[in-house]
Amino acid sequence: MSWGAPSIDMVVLEHRGVVTLGQRRAFALQPAPGVSLLELAHAAALASVGDASPEGRLLAALARRQDMPGGSTLAHTAHRHLSGADVDGHAYRKGDRPAVEDWLDAAHSHLPGWFDERVDEYAAEGDESWIVVDADRALGLVRWRDDLRPGVRACCAALRAEGIATALMYDGDVTTGASLAVHAGIDHVVVPADERLAQQHIALCARTRPATCGWLYLGDALDKATASLVGARQRWGRGGWGRLTMR
């Protein structure tokens, strides 16, 4: 597919599936002090019964395998990063830090400092965390890891050498996004509302073409996109117009 495109100043990279493999796995369960690993696993599994995400289904399968009791569920959505189940007098919930903090605020409770320390520690290594609670009692963390896609760092370096900046599109934990960008060799971290994305000469590398976007869409194969952009830059120069061929 050929594109008529101006000189590109920045390539925006989708987080999951482009920068990473898009295959998050539960890397570790970390119980809070005084909580057993079994209790945390039990709560995390039940809190995931209403979560249709791949990660939620993975944990919910644990509940089914262990024949855990059923109950009313709270579904995870893109607007509410929290899911849960009310079972036998327990109100199990799990979600990211902001969602769980909101839940605890409503119960006039808060997360112990231990949780912030662990979430920040894992985020500094590029991992994400789900916090698991039972009503107002914080039980522990599910630590998720999504490995970098091979060759990402080399692609970013090749683009940078041609004067093309890279930006990670990431709207999760700020520390996690910054750490992921460092490990991948990406220049910036941006959220969808970032004012830097208003500029014209941007290309997008993502799994799905946006319905409305004035940017050049490159698909999700960063290595091919890099080869095409670098080739066009070297052939037509940094200020010229060219034809980018995407296969």
C-alpha positions in Angstrom: 0.0 0.0 0.0 1.4 3.4 -0.9 0.9 6.6 1.0 1.6 10.2 -0.1 3.2 11.7 3.0 5.1 14.7 4.1 8.3 14.4 6.1 7.3 12.7 9.4 8.5 14.3 12.6 7.2 11.7 15.1 6.0 8.1 15.2 3.4 7.4 17.9 3.6 3.8 19.0 0.7 1.9 20.5 1.7 0.2 23.8 0.2 -3.3 23.7 0.9 -5.3 20.6 3.4 -2.9 19.0 5.9 -2.0 21.7 5.1 -5.1 23.7 4.1 -8.6 22.6 0.5 -7.9 23.8 0.5 -11.1 25.9 0.3 -9.9 29.5 0.8 -12.7 32.0 0.4 -12.8 35.8 4.1 -12.5 36.8 3.6 -12.8 40.5 1.0 -12.6 43.3 2.2 -10.5 46.2 0.1 -10.8 49.4 0.0 -7.9 51.8 1.5 -8.5 55.3 -0.7 -10.9 57.3 -2.5 -12.3 54.2 -1.8 -15.7 52.8 -1.0 -16.4 49.2 -4.1 -18.7 49.0 -6.4 -16.0 50.4 -5.1 -13.5 47.8 -5.4 -16.0 44.9 -9.0 -16.9 46.0 -10.0 -13.2 46.2 -8.3 -12.3 42.9 -10.0 -15.2 41.1 -13.5 -14.3 42.4 -13.0 -10.6 41.7 -12.3 -11.5 38.1 -15.5 -13.4 37.3 -17.1 -10.3 35.8 -14.0 -9.3 33.9 -14.1 -10.2 30.2 -10.5 -9.1 29.5 -8.0 -11.8 28.7 -6.3 -11.2 32.0 -9.6 -11.3 33.9 -10.6 -14.6 32.2 -7.3 -16.1 33.2 -7.9 -15.4 36.8 -11.6 -16.3 36.7 -10.6 -19.7 35.3 -8.9 -20.3 38.6 -12.2 -19.7 40.4 -13.9 -22.2 38.1 -11.2 -24.8 38.5 -11.3 -24.6 42.2 -15.2 -24.7 42.2 -15.3 -21.5 44.2 -18.8 -20.2 45.1 -20.7 -17.9 42.8 -22.3 -14.6 43.6 -23.2 -11.2 42.1 -20.5 -9.7 40.0 -19.3 -6.2 38.9 -18.1 -6.1 35.3 -14.8 -4.5 34.3 -15.2 -1.8 31.6 -13.0 0.7 29.9 -14.5 3.5 32.0 -14.4 1.6 35.3 -11.1 -0.2 35.8 -12.6 -2.3 38.6 -14.3 -5.6 38.7 -15.5 -7.8 41.6 -17.9 -10.2 43.2 -20.0 -10.2 46.3 -19.8 -13.7 47.7 -20.7 -15.1 51.1 -20.6 -11.7 52.8 -17.3 -10.7 51.1 -17.0 -7.8 48.7 -14.0 -8.8 46.5 -12.7 -6.1 44.2 -9.7 -5.8 42.0 -8.4 -3.1 39.7 -5.7 -0.5 39.0 -4.6 1.8 41.8 -6.9 4.8 41.0 -10.0 2.6 40.7 -9.3 0.8 44.0 -8.5 4.0 45.7 -11.9 5.4 44.6 -13.5 2.2 45.9 -11.8 2.5 49.3 -12.6 6.3 49.5 -16.3 5.4 49.2 -15.8 3.0 52.2 -13.9 5.7 54.1 -10.7 3.7 53.9 -7.3 3.9 52.2 -4.5 1.8 50.9 -1.6 1.2 53.4 1.7 2.7 52.3 3.0 -0.8 51.5 0.9 -0.8 48.4 2.2 2.4 47.0 5.7 1.3 47.5 5.1 -2.0 45.7 3.1 -0.6 42.8 5.9 2.0 42.2 8.6 -0.6 42.5 6.9 -2.8 39.9 6.1 0.2 37.7 9.8 1.1 37.7 10.5 -2.2 36.1 7.8 -1.7 33.5 5.2 -4.0 35.1 1.5 -3.2 35.9 -0.3 -4.0 39.1 -3.9 -4.9 40.1 -4.8 -4.3 43.7 -7.1 -6.9 45.3 -9.3 -5.9 48.3 -12.1 -7.5 50.3 -14.5 -4.6 51.2 -12.1 -2.1 52.9 -9.3 -4.6 53.6 -6.4 -4.6 51.1 -5.2 -8.1 50.4 -2.4 -7.8 47.9 -1.3 -7.3 44.3 -1.4 -9.2 41.0 1.8 -8.2 39.1 1.4 -8.3 35.3 4.2 -8.4 32.8 4.1 -7.9 29.0 7.5 -8.4 27.4 9.0 -6.0 24.9 8.6 -7.0 21.2 12.1 -7.9 19.9 13.7 -5.2 17.8 11.8 -2.3 19.2 14.8 -0.6 20.6 16.8 -0.9 17.3 13.8 0.5 15.4 13.6 3.5 17.7 17.3 4.1 17.3 17.1 3.9 13.5 14.2 6.5 13.5 16.1 8.8 15.9 19.2 8.7 13.6 17.0 10.1 10.8 15.6 12.9 13.0 12.2 11.1 13.6 11.2 11.1 17.3 9.2 8.2 18.8 6.4 8.5 21.4 4.7 5.8 23.5 0.9 6.1 23.6 0.2 5.1 27.2 -2.6 6.1 29.5 -1.9 3.9 32.5 0.4 4.4 35.5 2.8 7.3 34.8 5.8 5.5 36.3 5.1 2.3 34.3 4.9 4.2 31.0 8.1 6.1 31.7 10.0 2.9 32.6 8.6 1.1 29.5 9.8 4.0 27.3 13.3 3.9 28.8 13.6 0.1 28.3 12.3 0.4 24.7 14.4 3.4 23.8 11.4 5.6 23.1 11.8 9.3 23.3 8.5 10.5 24.8 5.4 9.2 26.6 2.1 10.7 25.6 -1.6 10.3 26.4 -4.4 10.8 23.8 -5.0 14.4 25.0 -1.3 15.4 24.8 -1.0 18.7 23.0 2.1 17.5 21.2 -0.2 15.2 19.2 -1.9 18.2 17.5 1.0 18.7 15.2 0.6 17.5 11.6 3.6 15.4 10.7 2.8 12.3 12.8 2.6 8.7 11.9 0.8 6.1 14.0 2.0 2.5 14.5 -0.9 0.6 16.0 -3.0 -2.6 15.6 -6.1 -0.8 14.4 -6.5 2.3 12.2 -8.3 5.0 14.1 -11.7 6.0 12.6 -10.8 9.7 12.5 -7.1 10.6 12.5 -5.1 12.9 10.3 -2.0 10.9 10.8 -0.2 8.5 8.5 -1.2 5.0 9.6 1.6 2.5 9.4 0.0 -0.7 10.6 1.4 -2.6 13.6 4.7 -4.0 12.2 7.2 -1.5 13.6 10.1 -3.1 11.7 8.5 -2.6 8.3 7.3 0.9 9.2 10.8 1.9 10.3 12.4 0.5 7.1 9.8 2.5 5.0 10.2 5.7 6.9 14.0 5.6 7.0 14.1 4.7 3.3 11.8 7.6 2.4 13.8 10.0 4.5 17.1 9.0 3.0 15.7 9.1 -0.6 13.7 12.4 -0.4 15.4 14.2 2.5 13.9 15.6 5.7 11.8 18.3 4.1 10.5 16.7 1.0 7.4 14.7 0.0 7.6 11.1 -0.8 5.8 7.8 -1.3 5.9 5.3 1.5 5.3 1.7 0.6 3.8 -0.4 3.3 3.5 -4.1 2.8 
